[in-house]
Amino acid sequence: MKHSTESTYNKIIIMTDMILTRTVYLIYPALLIYLAIKREPEILQALLVPGISFILVSAFRYILNAPRPYEVTGREPIIKRKGTGKSFPSRHTFSTFVIAVTVFYFWPVWGILTGIAGALLATARVLGGVHFLRDVIAGAAIGIGCGIIGFYVI
């Protein structure tokens, strides 16, 4: 009986990660298409804030090269991932939250829903064994911070 429960739990974690990642990564292009159709001048900002932030976070992760939970504990992760290192900060979580702030700037309700999806995705990444809690908290904070700076400060 335990195997069946464990298998169901694993499937829920994997599906949650996959569905939320794909959903968020569909919302962002939908926003960009909308801004292009409406000929909104802020489309450049909507492209550059997440894009530049993503490049900077990726470079930081590469330099830091923090180990992942499965490297430290030796336990097989639920969410399959090739490779090692580059755990801090979580780029999935970062991306979701910088996109959430971007979406919020134009569509507040959808931005809030995207942020909720980000919190659920972060939870799935930790439960799935591919990130530590600190990785997703840092990813969320950096994503929100980059979005706020890019849309509300600059």
C-alpha positions as CSV (number, residue, x, y, z in Angstrom):
1,M,0.0,0.0,0.0
2,K,2.8,2.4,0.8
3,H,4.3,2.0,-2.7
4,S,1.0,3.0,-4.3
5,T,0.7,6.1,-2.0
6,E,4.3,7.1,-2.7
7,S,3.8,6.6,-6.4
8,T,0.7,8.8,-6.4
9,Y,2.5,11.5,-4.4
10,N,5.4,11.4,-6.9
11,K,3.1,11.7,-9.9
12,I,1.3,14.7,-8.2
13,I,4.7,16.5,-7.7
14,I,5.8,15.8,-11.2
15,M,2.5,16.9,-12.8
16,T,2.3,20.0,-10.6
17,D,5.8,21.0,-11.7
18,M,5.2,20.4,-15.4
19,I,1.7,22.0,-15.6
20,L,2.6,25.1,-13.7
21,T,5.9,25.6,-15.6
22,R,4.1,25.3,-18.9
23,T,1.2,27.5,-17.8
24,V,3.5,30.3,-16.7
25,Y,5.6,30.0,-19.8
26,L,2.4,30.3,-21.9
27,I,1.0,33.4,-20.0
28,Y,4.2,35.4,-20.7
29,P,4.0,35.0,-24.5
30,A,0.3,35.7,-24.4
31,L,1.1,39.0,-22.7
32,L,3.7,39.8,-25.3
33,I,1.4,39.0,-28.1
34,Y,-1.3,41.2,-26.5
35,L,1.1,44.1,-26.1
36,A,2.3,43.7,-29.7
37,I,-1.3,43.7,-31.1
38,K,-2.1,46.8,-29.0
39,R,1.1,48.4,-30.1
40,E,2.0,49.2,-26.5
41,P,5.3,51.0,-26.1
42,E,6.0,49.1,-22.9
43,I,6.5,45.9,-24.9
44,L,10.2,46.6,-24.9
45,Q,10.2,46.8,-21.1
46,A,8.2,43.6,-20.9
47,L,10.9,41.9,-23.0
48,L,14.0,43.4,-21.4
49,V,13.2,43.2,-17.7
50,P,12.7,39.4,-17.6
51,G,15.3,38.8,-20.3
52,I,18.2,40.8,-18.8
53,S,17.3,39.5,-15.3
54,F,17.3,35.9,-16.6
55,I,20.7,36.3,-18.1
56,L,22.1,37.8,-14.9
57,V,20.6,35.1,-12.7
58,S,21.8,32.4,-15.0
59,A,25.4,33.8,-14.9
60,F,25.3,34.1,-11.1
61,R,24.1,30.4,-10.8
62,Y,26.8,29.3,-13.1
63,I,29.5,31.0,-11.1
64,L,28.2,30.0,-7.7
65,N,27.4,26.4,-8.9
66,A,25.7,25.4,-5.7
67,P,24.9,21.7,-5.2
68,R,21.4,20.3,-5.5
69,P,19.7,18.4,-2.7
70,Y,20.2,15.0,-4.4
71,E,23.9,15.7,-4.6
72,V,24.1,16.5,-0.9
73,T,21.7,13.8,0.4
74,G,22.3,11.1,-2.2
75,R,18.5,10.6,-2.4
76,E,17.0,10.2,-5.9
77,P,14.9,13.3,-6.8
78,I,11.2,12.9,-7.7
79,I,11.6,15.4,-10.5
80,K,14.1,14.1,-12.9
81,R,16.9,16.4,-13.8
82,K,20.1,15.9,-15.7
83,G,23.3,17.3,-14.4
84,T,24.5,18.7,-11.1
85,G,25.0,22.1,-9.5
86,K,23.4,25.4,-10.4
87,S,20.8,25.1,-7.7
88,F,20.9,28.6,-6.1
89,P,18.7,30.4,-6.8
90,S,16.0,28.4,-8.4
91,R,15.7,29.7,-12.0
92,H,12.2,28.1,-12.4
93,T,11.0,30.1,-9.3
94,F,12.9,33.2,-10.3
95,S,11.4,33.1,-13.8
96,T,7.9,32.6,-12.6
97,F,8.1,35.5,-10.2
98,V,9.7,38.0,-12.6
99,I,7.0,37.0,-15.1
100,A,4.4,37.4,-12.4
101,V,5.5,41.0,-11.7
102,T,5.6,41.7,-15.4
103,V,2.1,40.3,-15.9
104,F,0.9,42.2,-12.8
105,Y,2.1,45.5,-14.3
106,F,-0.3,45.1,-17.2
107,W,-2.9,42.6,-15.8
108,P,-3.0,42.7,-12.0
109,V,-5.4,39.8,-11.5
110,W,-3.4,37.5,-13.8
111,G,-0.2,38.7,-12.1
112,I,-1.5,37.6,-8.7
113,L,-2.6,34.3,-10.1
114,T,0.8,33.8,-11.7
115,G,2.4,34.6,-8.3
116,I,0.2,32.0,-6.7
117,A,1.3,29.5,-9.4
118,G,4.9,30.5,-8.6
119,A,4.5,29.7,-4.9
120,L,3.0,26.3,-5.8
121,L,5.8,25.7,-8.3
122,A,8.4,26.5,-5.7
123,T,6.8,24.1,-3.3
124,A,6.9,21.3,-6.0
125,R,10.5,22.0,-6.8
126,V,11.5,21.6,-3.1
127,L,9.2,18.5,-2.6
128,G,10.5,17.1,-5.9
129,G,14.1,17.1,-4.5
130,V,15.7,19.4,-7.1
131,H,16.0,22.6,-4.9
132,F,16.5,23.5,-1.3
133,L,14.0,25.8,0.4
134,R,16.7,28.6,0.3
135,D,16.9,28.2,-3.5
136,V,13.2,28.9,-4.1
137,I,13.0,31.7,-1.5
138,A,16.0,33.4,-3.1
139,G,14.5,32.8,-6.6
140,A,11.2,34.3,-5.7
141,A,12.8,37.3,-3.9
142,I,15.2,38.0,-6.8
143,G,12.4,37.6,-9.4
144,I,10.1,40.0,-7.5
145,G,12.9,42.4,-6.9
146,C,14.0,42.5,-10.5
147,G,10.4,43.0,-11.6
148,I,9.8,45.8,-9.1
149,I,13.0,47.6,-10.1
150,G,12.3,47.1,-13.8
151,F,8.7,48.2,-13.8
152,Y,8.3,50.5,-10.8
153,V,11.7,52.0,-10.0
154,I,13.4,52.6,-13.3
